[in-house]
């Protein structure tokens, strides 16, 4: 799935569509250069899932945990500052933890991370951003299927 996000408000709106269609459990790898919108997308998705109060960037803490409406936790990781995937061991995370993982800079976590159900690539494009989402599992395939049928998504996805 490819989408064009002309402004920050569009990033918030598409993240809300992802939130409304998400599966019960999922791992999302967020990729892109600095400033591509990974944190913006993650914060908007968490907000759409009912997270109240401050949504802190995990740039220095590496992981922030947020309780979700309806139960479960979201884990938001930012691995930009780690030098070796072995450093994740000190966080004490278990792949079975959390109902939603949002992982920025997943390439730095290597095999220490659970595999992605959905891989989301964000990039600067003209005055806006592009978003490419690719399934990495049957859960991701189902999620993309729900997204494809979501009426609010049509504002972002160009016709074939």
Backbone as ProteinMPNN parsed JSONL, in Angstrom:
{"seq_chain_A": "XXXXXXXXXXXXXXXXXXXXXXXXXXXXXXXXXXXXXXXXXXXXXXXXXXXXXXXXXXXXXXXXXXXXXXXXXXXXXXXXXXXXXXXXXXXXXXXXXXXXXXXXXXXXXXXXXXXXXXXXXXXXXXXXXXXXXXXXXXXXXXXXXXXXXXXXXXXXXXXX", "coords_chain_A": {"N_chain_A": [[0.844, -1.174, 0.0], [0.6, 2.157, -0.863], [0.779, 5.568, 0.041], [0.11, 9.076, -0.157], [1.025, 11.802, 1.801], [0.181, 14.899, 2.275], [0.56, 16.821, 4.277], [1.275, 17.47, 7.825], [-1.15, 17.027, 9.199], [-2.395, 15.137, 7.602], [-0.78, 12.937, 8.096], [-1.475, 12.428, 10.761], [-4.183, 11.785, 10.369], [-4.095, 9.472, 8.707], [-2.737, 7.729, 10.367], [-4.661, 7.384, 12.317], [-6.514, 5.907, 10.862], [-5.07, 3.546, 10.514], [-4.983, 2.817, 13.206], [-7.723, 2.348, 13.79], [-8.18, 0.075, 12.329], [-6.514, -1.879, 13.215], [-5.062, -5.076, 14.127], [-5.6, -7.42, 16.887], [-3.125, -8.044, 18.049], [0.067, -6.864, 17.14], [3.144, -6.185, 15.43], [4.894, -3.41, 14.416], [7.201, -2.137, 12.234], [8.841, 0.841, 11.869], [10.215, 2.737, 9.415], [12.624, 4.988, 7.955], [14.305, 8.049, 7.039], [15.884, 10.481, 9.259], [13.528, 12.785, 10.437], [11.515, 11.961, 8.752], [8.999, 11.323, 9.667], [8.365, 9.238, 11.38], [8.104, 9.216, 14.237], [6.026, 11.041, 14.488], [3.947, 9.682, 13.183], [3.764, 7.412, 14.895], [3.036, 8.626, 17.375], [0.558, 9.762, 16.657], [-0.892, 7.461, 16.023], [-0.941, 6.162, 18.514], [-2.351, 8.082, 19.998], [-4.812, 7.958, 18.676], [-5.552, 5.483, 19.511], [-6.393, 5.935, 22.017], [-4.582, 6.755, 23.972], [-3.844, 8.846, 26.595], [-2.655, 12.044, 27.817], [0.876, 12.933, 27.996], [2.774, 11.835, 25.259], [5.667, 10.537, 25.102], [8.783, 10.798, 23.387], [10.744, 7.961, 22.744], [13.47, 8.345, 22.397], [15.713, 8.652, 24.114], [15.127, 6.995, 26.264], [14.708, 4.608, 25.083], [12.502, 2.833, 25.173], [9.033, 3.266, 25.571], [6.093, 2.684, 27.379], [2.629, 2.233, 26.978], [-0.619, 2.098, 28.295], [-3.46, 0.686, 26.695], [-6.768, 1.538, 25.59], [-9.284, -0.805, 26.242], [-7.566, -2.764, 27.008], [-4.307, -4.287, 27.337], [-0.972, -3.309, 26.295], [0.868, -0.792, 24.551], [4.023, -0.765, 23.096], [6.473, 1.506, 22.476], [9.28, 1.882, 20.705], [12.461, 3.375, 20.133], [15.215, 2.942, 18.406], [17.4, 4.333, 17.543], [19.67, 5.245, 18.909], [21.06, 3.005, 19.791], [23.958, 0.917, 19.782], [24.418, -1.709, 19.3], [22.572, -4.678, 18.684], [22.45, -6.338, 20.938], [22.146, -4.69, 23.11], [19.458, -4.406, 23.54], [18.719, -6.45, 25.185], [19.049, -5.562, 27.784], [16.794, -4.122, 28.232], [14.86, -5.842, 28.965], [12.703, -6.844, 27.512], [10.115, -8.9, 26.234], [9.12, -10.881, 23.52], [6.461, -11.635, 23.634], [5.261, -9.682, 25.074], [3.14, -6.801, 25.323], [0.531, -5.59, 23.219], [0.782, -4.155, 20.986], [3.524, -3.267, 19.108], [5.543, -0.599, 18.277], [8.148, 0.183, 16.406], [10.8, 2.19, 15.916], [13.569, 2.669, 13.756], [14.176, -0.127, 13.311], [16.098, -1.708, 12.054], [18.375, -1.509, 13.527], [17.969, -3.118, 15.649], [18.023, -5.714, 14.833], [17.924, -9.256, 15.001], [17.071, -9.314, 17.574], [14.627, -8.289, 17.881], [11.051, -8.847, 17.665], [9.682, -10.225, 14.645], [8.369, -8.145, 12.003], [4.928, -7.523, 11.574], [3.864, -5.631, 10.039], [5.523, -3.476, 7.9], [6.43, -0.235, 7.769], [7.329, 2.324, 5.732], [8.436, 5.572, 5.735], [8.874, 8.624, 3.987], [10.302, 11.749, 2.993], [8.688, 13.684, 0.579], [8.497, 15.831, -1.916], [6.562, 18.556, -0.855], [5.385, 17.125, 1.108], [4.93, 13.862, 2.497], [5.66, 10.41, 1.823], [4.129, 7.252, 2.316], [4.71, 3.891, 2.658], [3.417, 0.755, 3.095], [4.038, -2.572, 3.938], [3.181, -5.926, 4.215], [4.391, -8.335, 6.542], [3.668, -10.717, 7.492], [0.956, -13.115, 8.002], [-0.83, -11.768, 9.718], [-0.2, -9.112, 9.148], [-0.956, -9.098, 6.431], [-3.748, -9.394, 6.685], [-4.308, -7.031, 8.062], [-3.553, -5.063, 6.174], [-5.464, -5.706, 4.277], [-7.831, -4.939, 5.601], [-7.289, -2.22, 5.774], [-7.243, -1.495, 3.065], [-9.924, -1.634, 2.396], [-10.997, 0.397, 3.851], [-12.941, 3.296, 4.054], [-11.912, 5.861, 4.688], [-9.3, 5.826, 3.898], [-9.049, 6.294, 1.217], [-8.596, 8.964, 0.624], [-5.894, 9.28, 0.692], [-4.603, 7.422, -0.893], [-3.558, 7.055, -4.129], [-5.545, 6.524, -7.121], [-5.466, 3.366, -8.926]], "CA_chain_A": [[0.0, 0.0, 0.0], [1.335, 3.42, -0.934], [-0.079, 6.727, 0.294], [0.745, 10.391, -0.145], [0.611, 12.595, 2.962], [0.596, 16.245, 1.887], [0.861, 17.696, 5.407], [1.28, 16.733, 9.098], [-2.508, 16.616, 9.542], [-2.655, 13.9, 6.864], [-0.096, 11.866, 8.835], [-2.333, 12.128, 11.913], [-5.423, 11.139, 9.918], [-3.853, 8.107, 8.229], [-2.394, 6.93, 11.549], [-5.94, 7.037, 12.953], [-7.095, 4.819, 10.062], [-4.319, 2.354, 10.919], [-5.411, 2.462, 14.571], [-9.085, 1.805, 13.771], [-8.232, -1.205, 11.626], [-5.415, -2.733, 13.674], [-5.379, -6.379, 14.715], [-5.481, -7.493, 18.345], [-1.684, -8.041, 18.353], [0.848, -6.577, 15.937], [4.455, -5.54, 15.497], [5.054, -2.493, 13.292], [8.521, -1.535, 12.097], [8.747, 2.159, 11.247], [11.495, 3.034, 8.788], [12.738, 6.259, 7.249], [15.38, 8.936, 7.472], [15.548, 11.459, 10.292], [12.562, 13.775, 9.995], [10.561, 11.4, 7.78], [7.663, 11.268, 10.257], [8.143, 7.997, 12.141], [7.583, 9.535, 15.572], [4.728, 11.688, 14.295], [3.004, 8.601, 12.886], [3.592, 6.606, 16.108], [2.257, 9.403, 18.352], [-0.821, 9.896, 16.176], [-1.528, 6.152, 16.152], [-1.195, 5.959, 19.944], [-3.426, 9.005, 20.396], [-6.052, 7.408, 18.113], [-5.883, 4.289, 20.299], [-6.899, 6.354, 23.313], [-3.547, 7.13, 24.936], [-4.046, 10.201, 27.122], [-1.473, 12.652, 28.414], [2.071, 13.084, 27.168], [3.34, 10.686, 24.55], [7.074, 10.91, 25.056], [9.643, 10.12, 22.427], [11.666, 7.058, 23.425], [14.808, 8.526, 21.851], [16.734, 8.432, 25.137], [14.735, 5.894, 27.148], [14.63, 3.475, 24.149], [11.156, 2.261, 25.115], [7.957, 3.839, 26.384], [4.96, 1.753, 27.443], [1.358, 2.951, 27.127], [-1.816, 1.25, 28.38], [-4.429, 0.95, 25.64], [-8.192, 1.316, 25.863], [-9.656, -2.173, 25.906], [-6.584, -3.697, 27.545], [-3.015, -4.445, 26.676], [-0.035, -2.189, 26.266], [1.648, -0.499, 23.356], [5.431, -0.494, 23.343], [7.031, 2.377, 21.445], [10.733, 1.817, 20.794], [13.271, 4.141, 19.202], [16.518, 2.289, 18.532], [18.391, 5.144, 16.85], [20.877, 5.457, 19.707], [21.772, 1.798, 20.232], [25.103, 0.582, 18.947], [24.454, -3.148, 19.06], [21.289, -5.286, 19.05], [22.538, -6.933, 22.265], [21.73, -3.713, 24.113], [18.025, -4.581, 23.803], [18.582, -7.416, 26.272], [18.984, -4.826, 29.042], [15.45, -3.567, 28.394], [14.015, -6.879, 29.551], [11.48, -7.02, 26.734], [9.789, -10.243, 25.764], [8.326, -10.772, 22.29], [5.06, -11.833, 23.971], [4.75, -8.498, 25.769], [2.505, -5.757, 24.543], [-0.37, -5.971, 22.137], [1.227, -3.41, 19.816], [4.899, -2.78, 19.118], [5.885, 0.402, 17.267], [9.603, 0.182, 16.518], [11.541, 3.074, 15.022], [14.932, 2.216, 13.482], [14.239, -1.553, 13.637], [17.301, -2.332, 11.505], [19.413, -1.492, 14.561], [17.645, -4.151, 16.632], [18.318, -7.02, 14.255], [17.133, -10.425, 15.412], [16.629, -9.165, 18.961], [13.241, -7.815, 17.807], [10.096, -9.739, 17.0], [9.52, -9.848, 13.238], [7.296, -7.189, 11.716], [3.69, -7.874, 10.879], [3.713, -4.558, 9.062], [6.705, -2.647, 7.742], [5.974, 1.056, 7.273], [8.427, 3.188, 5.297], [8.038, 6.968, 5.549], [9.917, 9.393, 3.31], [9.954, 13.089, 2.543], [8.374, 13.673, -0.853], [8.008, 17.168, -2.24], [6.188, 19.297, 0.347], [4.762, 16.205, 2.059], [5.593, 12.597, 2.791], [5.052, 9.196, 1.287], [4.038, 6.139, 3.258], [4.585, 2.582, 2.025], [3.207, -0.291, 4.094], [4.195, -3.904, 3.38], [2.924, -6.979, 5.194], [5.477, -9.274, 6.787], [3.08, -11.917, 8.106], [-0.492, -13.197, 7.755], [-1.483, -10.692, 10.476], [-0.008, -7.91, 8.352], [-1.805, -9.221, 5.238], [-5.13, -9.099, 7.094], [-4.371, -5.607, 8.404], [-3.574, -4.316, 4.92], [-6.763, -5.947, 3.661], [-8.803, -4.055, 6.262], [-6.965, -0.847, 5.374], [-7.634, -1.291, 1.661], [-11.364, -1.446, 2.333], [-11.433, 1.477, 4.747], [-13.309, 4.454, 3.228], [-11.096, 7.043, 4.981], [-7.98, 5.683, 3.308], [-9.079, 6.712, -0.183], [-8.107, 10.33, 0.499], [-4.435, 9.257, 0.675], [-4.083, 6.444, -1.842], [-3.939, 7.418, -5.501], [-6.212, 5.432, -7.816], [-4.533, 2.557, -9.742]], "C_chain_A": [[0.886, 1.233, 0.0], [0.353, 4.567, -0.741], [0.759, 7.996, 0.236], [0.15, 11.2, 1.004], [1.078, 14.031, 2.729], [0.999, 17.16, 3.045], [0.812, 16.881, 6.703], [-0.114, 16.257, 9.521], [-2.872, 15.308, 8.833], [-1.976, 12.714, 7.546], [-0.931, 11.457, 10.044], [-3.577, 11.354, 11.488], [-5.192, 9.71, 9.436], [-3.456, 7.193, 9.387], [-3.665, 6.507, 12.284], [-6.639, 5.92, 12.187], [-6.387, 3.505, 10.401], [-4.794, 1.886, 12.29], [-6.785, 1.796, 14.566], [-9.164, 0.428, 13.122], [-7.218, -2.218, 12.157], [-5.909, -4.062, 14.226], [-5.186, -6.353, 16.23], [-4.029, -7.439, 18.804], [-0.929, -7.756, 17.07], [2.183, -5.932, 16.296], [4.603, -4.71, 14.227], [6.476, -1.941, 13.327], [8.356, -0.252, 11.297], [10.124, 2.549, 10.723], [11.452, 4.392, 8.099], [13.876, 7.077, 7.813], [14.931, 9.8, 8.645], [14.587, 12.479, 9.703], [11.514, 13.263, 9.019], [9.148, 11.276, 8.339], [7.355, 10.018, 11.053], [7.517, 8.282, 13.507], [6.217, 10.195, 15.484], [3.646, 10.643, 14.049], [2.717, 7.788, 14.154], [2.742, 7.346, 17.141], [0.798, 9.518, 17.934], [-1.57, 8.564, 16.299], [-1.879, 5.879, 17.621], [-2.336, 6.851, 20.437], [-4.771, 8.467, 19.911], [-6.491, 6.145, 18.849], [-6.288, 4.638, 21.726], [-5.857, 6.72, 24.343], [-3.737, 8.596, 25.302], [-2.732, 10.736, 27.671], [-0.316, 12.707, 27.437], [2.447, 11.76, 26.514], [4.78, 11.073, 24.27], [7.812, 10.142, 23.966], [10.592, 9.208, 23.192], [13.112, 7.186, 22.941], [15.89, 8.227, 22.879], [16.399, 7.267, 26.056], [14.703, 4.567, 26.391], [13.246, 2.858, 24.061], [10.228, 3.028, 26.047], [6.773, 2.882, 26.274], [3.69, 2.556, 27.723], [0.211, 1.961, 27.246], [-2.818, 1.669, 27.308], [-5.846, 0.743, 26.133], [-8.525, -0.106, 25.447], [-8.643, -3.206, 26.37], [-5.33, -3.8, 26.71], [-2.199, -3.175, 26.714], [0.536, -2.027, 24.869], [3.068, -0.216, 23.808], [5.949, 0.331, 22.175], [8.541, 2.409, 21.66], [11.364, 2.723, 19.752], [14.7, 3.654, 19.389], [17.644, 3.072, 17.868], [19.723, 5.186, 17.603], [21.58, 4.172, 20.15], [22.9, 1.485, 19.25], [25.138, -0.874, 18.553], [23.115, -3.742, 19.468], [21.293, -5.921, 20.445], [22.109, -5.992, 23.375], [20.249, -3.852, 24.453], [17.779, -5.552, 24.954], [18.416, -6.72, 27.621], [17.613, -4.201, 29.285], [14.495, -4.579, 29.0], [12.712, -7.096, 28.81], [11.343, -8.466, 26.284], [8.885, -10.084, 24.55], [6.834, -10.95, 22.553], [4.437, -10.651, 24.685], [4.043, -7.57, 24.8], [1.599, -6.299, 23.461], [-0.012, -5.232, 20.855], [2.658, -2.948, 20.05], [5.043, -1.789, 17.976], [7.387, 0.626, 17.395], [10.218, 1.09, 15.461], [12.984, 2.59, 14.939], [15.091, 0.723, 13.789], [15.493, -2.247, 13.112], [18.43, -2.375, 12.528], [19.167, -2.557, 15.63], [17.886, -5.562, 16.14], [17.363, -8.108, 14.722], [16.669, -10.362, 16.859], [15.178, -8.687, 19.024], [12.324, -8.899, 17.268], [9.944, -9.29, 15.542], [8.298, -8.959, 13.036], [6.096, -7.869, 11.08], [3.454, -6.87, 9.765], [4.992, -3.733, 9.075], [6.247, -1.358, 7.076], [7.196, 1.923, 6.982], [7.868, 4.581, 5.057], [9.199, 7.715, 4.905], [9.392, 10.779, 2.978], [9.756, 13.029, 1.033], [7.751, 15.011, -1.213], [7.748, 17.949, -0.959], [5.612, 18.395, 1.425], [5.617, 14.983, 2.32], [4.906, 11.487, 2.011], [5.071, 8.151, 2.384], [3.842, 4.869, 2.427], [4.464, 1.556, 3.131], [3.231, -1.646, 3.392], [3.981, -4.918, 4.493], [4.14, -7.892, 5.313], [4.986, -10.57, 7.378], [1.613, -12.001, 7.697], [-1.272, -12.117, 8.511], [-1.377, -9.386, 9.698], [-0.845, -7.925, 7.079], [-3.256, -8.867, 5.568], [-5.303, -7.616, 7.4], [-4.431, -4.764, 7.13], [-4.89, -4.517, 4.177], [-7.85, -5.074, 4.265], [-8.564, -2.593, 5.881], [-7.462, -0.555, 3.965], [-9.128, -1.029, 1.528], [-11.885, -0.296, 3.164], [-11.728, 2.74, 3.938], [-12.438, 5.692, 3.476], [-9.716, 6.988, 4.342], [-7.921, 6.248, 1.888], [-8.572, 8.137, -0.394], [-6.588, 10.357, 0.323], [-3.852, 8.377, -0.413], [-4.521, 6.836, -3.241], [-4.623, 6.239, -6.206], [-5.218, 4.669, -8.692], [-4.49, 3.012, -11.18]], "O_chain_A": [[1.825, 1.326, 0.791], [-0.754, 4.553, -1.28], [1.953, 7.99, 0.538], [-1.069, 11.275, 1.161], [2.245, 14.347, 2.962], [1.693, 18.156, 2.837], [0.362, 15.735, 6.695], [-0.244, 15.198, 10.136], [-3.575, 14.47, 9.397], [-2.527, 11.613, 7.575], [-1.079, 10.266, 10.32], [-3.981, 10.396, 12.147], [-5.999, 8.825, 9.721], [-3.801, 6.012, 9.389], [-3.737, 5.398, 12.813], [-7.29, 5.072, 12.796], [-7.037, 2.471, 10.557], [-4.985, 0.689, 12.508], [-6.995, 0.798, 15.255], [-10.126, -0.306, 13.349], [-7.083, -3.306, 11.597], [-7.028, -4.162, 14.728], [-4.671, -5.38, 16.783], [-3.733, -6.849, 19.843], [-1.236, -8.331, 16.026], [2.325, -5.244, 17.307], [4.461, -5.217, 13.115], [6.901, -1.354, 14.322], [7.806, -0.255, 10.196], [11.079, 2.676, 11.49], [10.389, 4.879, 7.714], [14.351, 6.831, 8.922], [13.748, 9.845, 8.98], [14.805, 12.98, 8.6], [10.71, 14.043, 8.509], [8.194, 11.138, 7.573], [6.194, 9.761, 11.371], [6.522, 7.663, 13.883], [5.346, 9.935, 16.314], [2.564, 10.708, 14.632], [1.558, 7.505, 14.456], [1.826, 6.761, 17.721], [-0.1, 9.385, 18.766], [-2.752, 8.547, 16.642], [-2.98, 5.422, 17.928], [-3.185, 6.408, 21.21], [-5.759, 8.512, 20.644], [-7.667, 5.781, 18.815], [-6.501, 3.749, 22.551], [-6.207, 6.976, 25.495], [-3.786, 9.468, 24.435], [-1.81, 9.972, 27.954], [-0.487, 12.553, 26.227], [2.434, 10.707, 27.151], [5.077, 11.826, 23.343], [7.498, 8.989, 23.672], [11.187, 9.63, 24.184], [13.891, 6.24, 23.061], [16.896, 7.603, 22.541], [17.305, 6.615, 26.575], [14.674, 3.506, 27.015], [12.845, 2.403, 22.99], [10.6, 3.389, 27.164], [6.494, 2.341, 25.204], [3.671, 3.437, 28.583], [0.068, 1.076, 26.401], [-3.002, 2.858, 27.048], [-6.104, -0.11, 26.982], [-8.081, -0.559, 24.392], [-8.837, -4.402, 26.151], [-5.307, -3.442, 25.532], [-2.676, -2.112, 27.114], [0.669, -2.989, 24.112], [3.285, 0.492, 24.791], [5.872, -0.095, 21.022], [9.019, 2.907, 22.68], [10.872, 2.831, 18.629], [15.324, 3.925, 20.415], [18.728, 2.531, 17.652], [20.786, 5.164, 16.982], [22.606, 4.246, 20.825], [22.8, 1.754, 18.053], [25.805, -1.245, 17.588], [22.565, -3.353, 20.498], [20.237, -6.03, 21.069], [21.747, -6.438, 24.464], [19.826, -3.458, 25.54], [16.746, -5.481, 25.62], [17.723, -7.229, 28.501], [17.301, -3.798, 30.406], [13.431, -4.208, 29.497], [11.716, -7.491, 29.415], [12.326, -9.15, 25.997], [7.983, -9.245, 24.551], [6.016, -10.465, 21.771], [3.223, -10.612, 24.885], [4.324, -7.567, 23.601], [1.871, -7.34, 22.863], [-0.439, -5.62, 19.767], [2.963, -2.318, 21.062], [4.704, -2.1, 16.834], [7.848, 1.196, 18.384], [10.164, 0.799, 14.266], [13.555, 2.151, 15.938], [16.048, 0.339, 14.463], [15.909, -3.266, 13.662], [19.344, -3.19, 12.407], [20.058, -2.859, 16.424], [17.947, -6.501, 16.933], [16.154, -7.899, 14.821], [15.956, -11.251, 17.323], [14.569, -8.681, 20.094], [12.754, -9.767, 16.508], [10.065, -8.102, 15.244], [7.331, -9.016, 13.795], [6.233, -8.684, 10.167], [2.926, -7.198, 8.703], [5.48, -3.342, 10.135], [5.737, -1.378, 5.955], [7.993, 2.215, 7.874], [6.937, 4.755, 4.271], [10.362, 7.474, 5.231], [8.203, 10.965, 2.716], [10.537, 12.414, 0.307], [6.607, 15.288, -0.853], [8.605, 18.003, -0.077], [5.372, 18.848, 2.544], [6.846, 15.049, 2.359], [3.751, 11.601, 1.6], [5.926, 8.172, 3.269], [2.931, 4.784, 1.603], [5.319, 1.493, 4.015], [2.546, -1.853, 2.39], [4.536, -4.781, 5.583], [4.823, -8.183, 4.331], [5.786, -11.437, 7.731], [1.081, -11.06, 7.108], [-2.269, -11.607, 8.0], [-2.35, -8.637, 9.6], [-1.386, -6.894, 6.68], [-3.909, -8.134, 4.826], [-6.317, -7.016, 7.043], [-5.259, -3.86, 7.018], [-5.378, -3.597, 3.52], [-8.69, -4.531, 3.548], [-9.509, -1.827, 5.69], [-8.034, 0.503, 3.705], [-9.552, -0.284, 0.645], [-13.088, -0.038, 3.182], [-10.858, 3.214, 3.207], [-12.247, 6.495, 2.562], [-9.035, 8.01, 4.258], [-6.851, 6.636, 1.418], [-8.156, 8.477, -1.501], [-6.046, 11.357, -0.148], [-2.705, 8.576, -0.813], [-5.717, 6.938, -3.515], [-4.312, 5.083, -5.919], [-4.234, 5.247, -9.154], [-3.759, 2.438, -11.987]]}, "name": "protein", "num_of_chains": 1, "seq": "XXXXXXXXXXXXXXXXXXXXXXXXXXXXXXXXXXXXXXXXXXXXXXXXXXXXXXXXXXXXXXXXXXXXXXXXXXXXXXXXXXXXXXXXXXXXXXXXXXXXXXXXXXXXXXXXXXXXXXXXXXXXXXXXXXXXXXXXXXXXXXXXXXXXXXXXXXXXXXXX"}
